[in-house]
């Protein structure tokens, strides 16, 4: 019952805010590619820490309100293979993140904005070897900073650094945090 109350509250709030978005907003969709590293801790008798790193892919969309406030929903995918620190087994990590973000855009030049903001959402992490697999969907939160360059009226590009705290803790594996550096391109309409 609580799920329906929350869902209906969000729908009503979104619909009532729609007229405000219509006057001073610009919607966008885009994608990005970048570098991601995750701090992974593995424990049996003592703790071993490892940084998993590889390419991260991102799809995103959102709205810019009054040229200073940006609300973004994003999906990102990350995959890495490594040797398990304790057992010596080949291990594969897959991660999918669904984030909602708010950024404050600060104009510093005609086409350049600096931004800082917060993000929160869910991360699905899966660690698998030939013998076992553990997965979990957990809350993630953090913040980001970066720069945006506007290319004409309809295109922009961002360079973003994001830090996210993770709560994954399954079996002998814990994901402590995620760091990303992402370059993205957006189309505004």
GIRACOR-V739988 format. One record per run of one state. SS is the DSSP state (h for helix, s for strand, l for the rest). FROM is the first residue (numbers start at 1). LEN is the number of residues. If there is no record, write none. Layout:
# GIRACOR-V739988
ss:SS from:FROM len:LEN
ss:SS from:FROM len:LEN
This chain:
# GIRACOR-V739988
ss:l from:1 len:1
ss:h from:2 len:23
ss:s from:25 len:19
ss:l from:44 len:3
ss:s from:47 len:19
ss:l from:66 len:3
ss:s from:69 len:15
ss:l from:84 len:6
ss:s from:90 len:18
ss:l from:108 len:4
ss:s from:112 len:17
ss:l from:129 len:4
ss:s from:133 len:19
ss:l from:152 len:3
ss:s from:155 len:12
ss:l from:167 len:2
ss:s from:169 len:2
ss:l from:171 len:2
ss:s from:173 len:16
ss:l from:189 len:1
